Amino acid sequence: MVKTYTLKDLPQIAEEIVLNATSKTILFYGEMGVGKTTLIKEIARRIGVDEMINSPTYSIVNEYELENDKLFHLDCYRLASEEEALDFGVEDYLFSDHWNLIEWPGRIENLLPEKKMIIELSKNKNGSRTLKKRTVM
C-alpha cells in the first residue's frame, strides 16, 4: 500500500493502519522530522490510548494501558547497540503479544520478531507525506 497524505488526513490514515494491521509490531522508518511520532500518536488514539502520548526519545519506551491490552511505544534512536537494547529488556516488549510501535527499528534489526508490519515515511516537497506499508512474515 502506498498513500500520500496531509495532517488533515492523519486520523483516516491511522484508522486504516489499525483496521488492516497484520501484526501488533509496527516498525516506522523515515528521516528525522518526517512525522513518525505524530503518526504513532494518532494510531495509539485509534487503538484506545486516552492519556497524553509523548515521544519516548529519552526514556526509550513509553507504556500505555489499554482496556484489555498494552501499547509500547519504543524510540530506538539513542541506542548505541543491540546489546544496550538487550540490557533494558527489549525482548520483554517485543515478544509480549502487546502492541509495539517502534521508531528507528534499524538500531535493533536483529532482535525484531519475524512477523511485523513496516511503514516507511517520506516527506514531499509540498509538505505532504508518503506512506509505504508492507507486512513481513
TIRO-2110 file (N, C-alpha, C; in Angstrom, 1 decimal):
// TIRO-2110
0.8, -1.2, 0.0, N, 1, A
0.0, 0.0, 0.0, CA, 1, A
0.9, 1.2, 0.0, C, 1, A
0.6, 2.2, -0.8, N, 2, A
1.2, 3.5, -0.9, CA, 2, A
0.2, 4.5, -0.8, C, 2, A
0.3, 5.5, 0.1, N, 3, A
-0.6, 6.6, 0.3, CA, 3, A
0.1, 7.9, 0.5, C, 3, A
-0.4, 8.9, -0.1, N, 4, A
0.1, 10.3, 0.2, CA, 4, A
-1.0, 11.0, 1.0, C, 4, A
-0.5, 11.7, 2.1, N, 5, A
-1.5, 12.3, 3.0, CA, 5, A
-0.9, 13.6, 3.6, C, 5, A
-1.9, 14.4, 4.1, N, 6, A
-1.5, 15.6, 4.9, CA, 6, A
-2.0, 15.4, 6.3, C, 6, A
-1.7, 16.4, 7.1, N, 7, A
-2.1, 16.3, 8.5, CA, 7, A
-3.6, 16.1, 8.7, C, 7, A
-4.4, 16.8, 7.9, N, 8, A
-5.8, 16.6, 8.0, CA, 8, A
-6.3, 15.2, 7.7, C, 8, A
-5.5, 14.5, 6.9, N, 9, A
-5.9, 13.1, 6.6, CA, 9, A
-5.4, 12.1, 7.6, C, 9, A
-4.6, 12.5, 8.6, N, 10, A
-3.9, 11.7, 9.6, CA, 10, A
-4.9, 10.7, 10.3, C, 10, A
-6.0, 11.2, 10.8, N, 11, A
-6.9, 10.3, 11.5, CA, 11, A
-7.4, 9.1, 10.6, C, 11, A
-7.7, 9.4, 9.4, N, 12, A
-8.1, 8.4, 8.4, CA, 12, A
-7.0, 7.4, 8.2, C, 12, A
-5.8, 7.9, 8.0, N, 13, A
-4.6, 7.0, 7.7, CA, 13, A
-4.4, 6.1, 8.9, C, 13, A
-4.4, 6.7, 10.1, N, 14, A
-4.2, 5.9, 11.3, CA, 14, A
-5.3, 4.8, 11.5, C, 14, A
-6.5, 5.2, 11.2, N, 15, A
-7.6, 4.2, 11.3, CA, 15, A
-7.4, 3.0, 10.3, C, 15, A
-7.0, 3.3, 9.1, N, 16, A
-6.7, 2.3, 8.1, CA, 16, A
-5.6, 1.4, 8.6, C, 16, A
-4.5, 1.9, 9.2, N, 17, A
-3.4, 1.1, 9.6, CA, 17, A
-3.9, 0.2, 10.7, C, 17, A
-4.7, 0.7, 11.7, N, 18, A
-5.2, -0.2, 12.8, CA, 18, A
-6.1, -1.2, 12.3, C, 18, A
-7.0, -0.9, 11.4, N, 19, A
-8.0, -1.8, 10.9, CA, 19, A
-7.4, -2.9, 10.1, C, 19, A
-6.3, -2.6, 9.4, N, 20, A
-5.6, -3.5, 8.5, CA, 20, A
-4.3, -4.1, 9.0, C, 20, A
-4.1, -3.9, 10.3, N, 21, A
-2.8, -4.4, 10.9, CA, 21, A
-2.7, -5.9, 10.8, C, 21, A
-1.7, -6.4, 10.3, N, 22, A
-1.4, -7.8, 10.2, CA, 22, A
-0.5, -8.3, 11.3, C, 22, A
0.0, -7.3, 12.1, N, 23, A
0.9, -7.7, 13.2, CA, 23, A
0.7, -6.5, 14.3, C, 23, A
0.9, -6.9, 15.5, N, 24, A
0.9, -5.8, 16.6, CA, 24, A
2.2, -5.2, 16.7, C, 24, A
3.2, -5.6, 16.0, N, 25, A
4.5, -5.0, 15.9, CA, 25, A
4.6, -4.2, 14.6, C, 25, A
4.7, -2.9, 14.8, N, 26, A
4.7, -2.0, 13.6, CA, 26, A
6.0, -1.1, 13.7, C, 26, A
6.8, -1.2, 12.6, N, 27, A
8.1, -0.5, 12.6, CA, 27, A
7.9, 0.7, 11.7, C, 27, A
8.5, 1.8, 12.2, N, 28, A
8.4, 3.1, 11.5, CA, 28, A
9.8, 3.6, 11.0, C, 28, A
9.9, 3.7, 9.7, N, 29, A
11.2, 4.1, 9.1, CA, 29, A
11.0, 5.5, 8.5, C, 29, A
12.0, 6.3, 8.6, N, 30, A
11.9, 7.6, 8.0, CA, 30, A
12.9, 8.6, 8.6, C, 30, A
13.2, 9.6, 7.9, N, 31, A
14.2, 10.6, 8.4, CA, 31, A
13.6, 11.3, 9.6, C, 31, A
14.5, 12.0, 10.3, N, 32, A
14.1, 12.8, 11.4, CA, 32, A
13.2, 13.9, 10.9, C, 32, A
12.1, 14.1, 11.6, N, 33, A
11.1, 15.2, 11.3, CA, 33, A
10.1, 14.8, 10.2, C, 33, A
10.1, 13.5, 9.8, N, 34, A
9.1, 13.1, 8.8, CA, 34, A
7.7, 12.9, 9.3, C, 34, A
7.6, 12.7, 10.6, N, 35, A
6.2, 12.6, 11.2, CA, 35, A
6.0, 11.2, 11.8, C, 35, A
7.0, 10.5, 12.2, N, 36, A
6.8, 9.1, 12.8, CA, 36, A
6.0, 9.2, 14.1, C, 36, A
6.5, 10.1, 15.0, N, 37, A
5.8, 10.2, 16.3, CA, 37, A
4.4, 10.7, 16.1, C, 37, A
4.2, 11.7, 15.2, N, 38, A
2.9, 12.2, 15.0, CA, 38, A
1.9, 11.1, 14.5, C, 38, A
2.3, 10.3, 13.6, N, 39, A
1.5, 9.2, 13.2, CA, 39, A
1.3, 8.2, 14.3, C, 39, A
2.3, 7.9, 15.0, N, 40, A
2.2, 6.9, 16.1, CA, 40, A
1.2, 7.4, 17.2, C, 40, A
1.2, 8.7, 17.5, N, 41, A
0.2, 9.3, 18.4, CA, 41, A
-1.2, 9.0, 17.9, C, 41, A
-1.4, 9.2, 16.7, N, 42, A
-2.8, 9.1, 16.1, CA, 42, A
-3.2, 7.6, 16.1, C, 42, A
-2.2, 6.7, 15.8, N, 43, A
-2.5, 5.3, 15.8, CA, 43, A
-2.8, 4.8, 17.3, C, 43, A
-2.1, 5.3, 18.2, N, 44, A
-2.3, 5.0, 19.6, CA, 44, A
-3.7, 5.4, 20.1, C, 44, A
-4.2, 6.6, 19.6, N, 45, A
-5.5, 7.0, 19.9, CA, 45, A
-6.5, 6.1, 19.4, C, 45, A
-6.3, 5.6, 18.1, N, 46, A
-7.2, 4.7, 17.5, CA, 46, A
-7.3, 3.3, 18.2, C, 46, A
-6.1, 2.9, 18.8, N, 47, A
-6.1, 1.7, 19.5, CA, 47, A
-6.8, 1.8, 20.8, C, 47, A
-6.8, 3.0, 21.4, N, 48, A
-7.6, 3.2, 22.6, CA, 48, A
-6.8, 3.9, 23.7, C, 48, A
-5.7, 4.5, 23.4, N, 49, A
-4.9, 5.2, 24.4, CA, 49, A
-5.6, 6.6, 24.7, C, 49, A
-6.0, 6.8, 25.9, N, 50, A
-6.8, 8.0, 26.3, CA, 50, A
-5.8, 9.1, 26.8, C, 50, A
-4.7, 8.7, 27.4, N, 51, A
-3.8, 9.6, 28.1, CA, 51, A
-2.9, 10.4, 27.1, C, 51, A
-2.2, 11.4, 27.6, N, 52, A
-1.2, 12.1, 26.8, CA, 52, A
-0.2, 11.2, 26.2, C, 52, A
0.1, 11.3, 25.0, N, 53, A
1.1, 10.4, 24.3, CA, 53, A
2.3, 11.3, 24.1, C, 53, A
3.5, 10.9, 24.6, N, 54, A
4.7, 11.6, 24.5, CA, 54, A
5.8, 10.8, 23.7, C, 54, A
6.7, 11.4, 23.2, N, 55, A
7.8, 10.7, 22.5, CA, 55, A
8.7, 10.1, 23.5, C, 55, A
9.1, 8.8, 23.3, N, 56, A
10.0, 8.2, 24.3, CA, 56, A
11.5, 8.3, 23.9, C, 56, A
11.8, 9.4, 23.3, N, 57, A
13.2, 9.6, 22.9, CA, 57, A
14.2, 9.4, 24.0, C, 57, A
13.9, 9.9, 25.2, N, 58, A
14.8, 9.8, 26.3, CA, 58, A
14.6, 8.6, 27.2, C, 58, A
13.3, 8.2, 27.3, N, 59, A
13.0, 7.1, 28.2, CA, 59, A
13.2, 5.8, 27.4, C, 59, A
13.2, 5.8, 26.1, N, 60, A
13.3, 4.7, 25.1, CA, 60, A
12.0, 4.0, 24.9, C, 60, A
11.2, 3.8, 26.0, N, 61, A
10.0, 3.1, 25.9, CA, 61, A
8.9, 3.8, 26.8, C, 61, A
7.8, 4.1, 26.2, N, 62, A
6.6, 4.5, 26.9, CA, 62, A
5.6, 3.4, 26.9, C, 62, A
4.9, 3.2, 28.0, N, 63, A
3.9, 2.1, 28.1, CA, 63, A
2.6, 2.7, 28.4, C, 63, A
1.6, 2.2, 27.7, N, 64, A
0.2, 2.7, 27.8, CA, 64, A
-0.7, 1.5, 28.1, C, 64, A
-1.6, 1.7, 29.1, N, 65, A
-2.5, 0.6, 29.4, CA, 65, A
-3.8, 0.8, 28.5, C, 65, A
-4.2, -0.3, 27.9, N, 66, A
-5.5, -0.3, 27.2, CA, 66, A
-6.5, -1.1, 28.0, C, 66, A
-7.7, -1.1, 27.5, N, 67, A
-8.7, -1.9, 28.2, CA, 67, A
-8.4, -3.3, 28.4, C, 67, A
-7.9, -4.0, 27.4, N, 68, A
-7.6, -5.4, 27.5, CA, 68, A
-6.2, -5.7, 26.9, C, 68, A
-5.3, -4.7, 26.9, N, 69, A
-4.1, -4.9, 26.2, CA, 69, A
-3.1, -3.8, 26.7, C, 69, A
-1.9, -3.7, 26.1, N, 70, A
-1.0, -2.7, 26.4, CA, 70, A
-0.4, -2.2, 25.0, C, 70, A
0.1, -1.0, 25.1, N, 71, A
0.8, -0.5, 23.9, CA, 71, A
2.2, 0.0, 24.4, C, 71, A
3.2, -0.4, 23.7, N, 72, A
4.6, 0.0, 24.0, CA, 72, A
5.0, 0.8, 22.8, C, 72, A
5.5, 2.1, 23.1, N, 73, A
6.0, 3.0, 22.0, CA, 73, A
7.5, 3.0, 22.3, C, 73, A
8.3, 2.5, 21.4, N, 74, A
9.7, 2.5, 21.5, CA, 74, A
10.4, 3.4, 20.5, C, 74, A
11.4, 4.1, 21.0, N, 75, A
12.2, 5.0, 20.1, CA, 75, A
13.6, 4.6, 20.3, C, 75, A
14.1, 3.9, 19.3, N, 76, A
15.5, 3.3, 19.4, CA, 76, A
16.6, 4.2, 19.0, C, 76, A
16.3, 5.5, 18.7, N, 77, A
17.2, 6.4, 18.1, CA, 77, A
18.5, 6.6, 19.0, C, 77, A
18.4, 6.6, 20.3, N, 78, A
19.5, 6.8, 21.2, CA, 78, A
20.3, 5.6, 21.5, C, 78, A
19.8, 4.4, 21.0, N, 79, A
20.5, 3.2, 21.4, CA, 79, A
21.8, 3.1, 20.6, C, 79, A
22.9, 2.8, 21.3, N, 80, A
24.2, 2.7, 20.6, CA, 80, A
24.5, 1.3, 20.0, C, 80, A
23.7, 0.3, 20.6, N, 81, A
24.0, -1.1, 20.1, CA, 81, A
22.8, -2.0, 20.5, C, 81, A
22.7, -3.1, 19.9, N, 82, A
21.7, -4.1, 20.2, CA, 82, A
21.9, -4.6, 21.6, C, 82, A
23.1, -4.6, 22.1, N, 83, A
23.4, -5.1, 23.5, CA, 83, A
22.7, -4.1, 24.5, C, 83, A
22.8, -2.8, 24.2, N, 84, A
22.1, -1.9, 25.0, CA, 84, A
20.6, -2.1, 25.1, C, 84, A
20.0, -2.5, 24.0, N, 85, A
18.6, -2.8, 24.0, CA, 85, A
18.3, -4.1, 24.8, C, 85, A
19.2, -5.1, 24.7, N, 86, A
19.0, -6.3, 25.5, CA, 86, A
19.2, -6.0, 27.0, C, 86, A
20.0, -5.0, 27.3, N, 87, A
20.3, -4.7, 28.7, CA, 87, A
19.0, -4.1, 29.4, C, 87, A
18.2, -3.4, 28.6, N, 88, A
16.9, -2.8, 29.2, CA, 88, A
15.8, -3.8, 29.0, C, 88, A
16.0, -4.9, 28.4, N, 89, A
14.9, -5.9, 28.3, CA, 89, A
14.0, -5.8, 27.1, C, 89, A
14.5, -5.3, 26.0, N, 90, A
13.7, -5.1, 24.8, CA, 90, A
12.9, -6.3, 24.4, C, 90, A
13.5, -7.5, 24.6, N, 91, A
12.7, -8.7, 24.2, CA, 91, A
11.5, -8.9, 25.0, C, 91, A
11.4, -8.4, 26.2, N, 92, A
10.2, -8.5, 27.0, CA, 92, A
9.1, -7.7, 26.4, C, 92, A
9.4, -6.6, 25.7, N, 93, A
8.4, -5.8, 25.0, CA, 93, A
8.0, -6.5, 23.6, C, 93, A
9.1, -6.9, 22.9, N, 94, A
8.9, -7.3, 21.5, CA, 94, A
8.1, -8.6, 21.4, C, 94, A
8.2, -9.5, 22.5, N, 95, A
7.6, -10.8, 22.4, CA, 95, A
6.5, -10.9, 23.5, C, 95, A
5.8, -9.8, 23.7, N, 96, A
4.8, -9.8, 24.8, CA, 96, A
3.4, -10.0, 24.3, C, 96, A
3.2, -10.1, 23.0, N, 97, A
1.8, -10.1, 22.4, CA, 97, A
1.0, -8.9, 22.6, C, 97, A
1.7, -7.8, 22.9, N, 98, A
1.1, -6.5, 23.0, CA, 98, A
1.5, -5.6, 21.8, C, 98, A
0.9, -4.5, 21.7, N, 99, A
1.2, -3.6, 20.6, CA, 99, A
2.6, -3.0, 20.8, C, 99, A
3.4, -3.0, 19.8, N, 100, A
4.8, -2.4, 19.8, CA, 100, A
4.9, -1.5, 18.6, C, 100, A
4.9, -0.2, 18.8, N, 101, A
5.1, 0.8, 17.8, CA, 101, A
6.5, 1.3, 17.9, C, 101, A
7.4, 1.0, 16.9, N, 102, A
8.8, 1.2, 17.1, CA, 102, A
9.4, 2.2, 16.1, C, 102, A
10.0, 3.3, 16.6, N, 103, A
10.7, 4.3, 15.8, CA, 103, A
12.2, 3.9, 15.7, C, 103, A
12.8, 4.1, 14.6, N, 104, A
14.2, 3.8, 14.4, CA, 104, A
14.5, 2.3, 14.7, C, 104, A
13.7, 1.4, 14.1, N, 105, A
13.9, 0.0, 14.4, CA, 105, A
15.2, -0.6, 13.8, C, 105, A
15.8, 0.1, 12.9, N, 106, A
17.1, -0.4, 12.3, CA, 106, A
18.2, -0.6, 13.4, C, 106, A
18.1, 0.1, 14.5, N, 107, A
19.1, 0.0, 15.6, CA, 107, A
19.0, -1.3, 16.3, C, 107, A
17.8, -2.0, 16.1, N, 108, A
17.6, -3.3, 16.8, CA, 108, A
17.2, -4.4, 15.8, C, 108, A
17.6, -4.2, 14.6, N, 109, A
17.1, -5.1, 13.5, CA, 109, A
17.2, -6.6, 13.7, C, 109, A
18.2, -7.0, 14.3, N, 110, A
18.4, -8.5, 14.5, CA, 110, A
17.6, -9.0, 15.7, C, 110, A
17.0, -8.1, 16.5, N, 111, A
16.2, -8.5, 17.6, CA, 111, A
14.7, -8.6, 17.4, C, 111, A
14.3, -8.1, 16.3, N, 112, A
12.9, -7.9, 15.9, CA, 112, A
12.2, -9.2, 15.6, C, 112, A
10.9, -9.4, 16.0, N, 113, A
10.2, -10.6, 15.7, CA, 113, A
10.1, -10.8, 14.1, C, 113, A
9.9, -12.0, 13.7, N, 114, A
9.8, -12.3, 12.3, CA, 114, A
8.5, -11.6, 11.7, C, 114, A
7.4, -11.7, 12.4, N, 115, A
6.1, -11.1, 11.9, CA, 115, A
6.0, -9.7, 12.3, C, 115, A
6.0, -8.8, 11.3, N, 116, A
5.9, -7.3, 11.6, CA, 116, A
5.3, -6.6, 10.4, C, 116, A
4.8, -5.4, 10.7, N, 117, A
4.3, -4.5, 9.7, CA, 117, A
5.4, -3.4, 9.6, C, 117, A
5.7, -3.0, 8.4, N, 118, A
6.7, -2.0, 8.2, CA, 118, A
6.0, -0.8, 7.5, C, 118, A
6.3, 0.4, 8.1, N, 119, A
5.8, 1.6, 7.5, CA, 119, A
7.0, 2.5, 7.2, C, 119, A
7.1, 2.9, 6.0, N, 120, A
8.2, 3.8, 5.6, CA, 120, A
7.5, 5.2, 5.2, C, 120, A
8.0, 6.2, 5.9, N, 121, A
7.5, 7.6, 5.6, CA, 121, A
8.5, 8.4, 4.9, C, 121, A
8.1, 9.2, 4.1, N, 122, A
8.9, 10.2, 3.4, CA, 122, A
8.1, 11.6, 3.3, C, 122, A
8.9, 12.6, 3.3, N, 123, A
8.3, 14.0, 3.2, CA, 123, A
8.4, 14.5, 1.8, C, 123, A
7.3, 15.0, 1.3, N, 124, A
7.3, 15.5, 0.0, CA, 124, A
7.5, 17.0, -0.1, C, 124, A
7.9, 17.6, -1.2, N, 125, A
8.2, 19.0, -1.3, CA, 125, A
7.1, 19.9, -0.9, C, 125, A
5.8, 19.4, -1.2, N, 126, A
4.6, 20.3, -0.9, CA, 126, A
4.2, 20.1, 0.6, C, 126, A
5.0, 19.4, 1.4, N, 127, A
4.6, 19.3, 2.8, CA, 127, A
3.8, 18.0, 3.2, C, 127, A
3.3, 17.4, 2.2, N, 128, A
2.6, 16.1, 2.4, CA, 128, A
3.6, 15.0, 2.7, C, 128, A
3.1, 13.9, 3.1, N, 129, A
3.9, 12.7, 3.4, CA, 129, A
3.4, 11.5, 2.5, C, 129, A
4.4, 10.7, 2.2, N, 130, A
4.1, 9.4, 1.5, CA, 130, A
4.4, 8.3, 2.5, C, 130, A
3.4, 7.4, 2.6, N, 131, A
3.5, 6.2, 3.4, CA, 131, A
3.5, 5.0, 2.6, C, 131, A
4.5, 4.1, 2.8, N, 132, A
4.5, 2.8, 2.2, CA, 132, A
4.4, 1.8, 3.3, C, 132, A
3.4, 0.8, 3.1, N, 133, A
3.2, -0.2, 4.2, CA, 133, A
3.3, -1.5, 3.6, C, 133, A
4.0, -2.4, 4.3, N, 134, A
4.1, -3.8, 3.9, CA, 134, A
4.2, -4.7, 5.2, C, 134, A
3.9, -6.0, 5.0, N, 135, A
4.0, -6.9, 6.1, CA, 135, A
5.1, -7.9, 5.8, C, 135, A
5.8, -8.3, 6.9, N, 136, A
6.9, -9.3, 6.8, CA, 136, A
6.4, -10.4, 7.7, C, 136, A
6.4, -11.6, 7.2, N, 137, A
6.0, -12.8, 8.0, CA, 137, A
7.2, -13.7, 8.3, C, 137, A
END
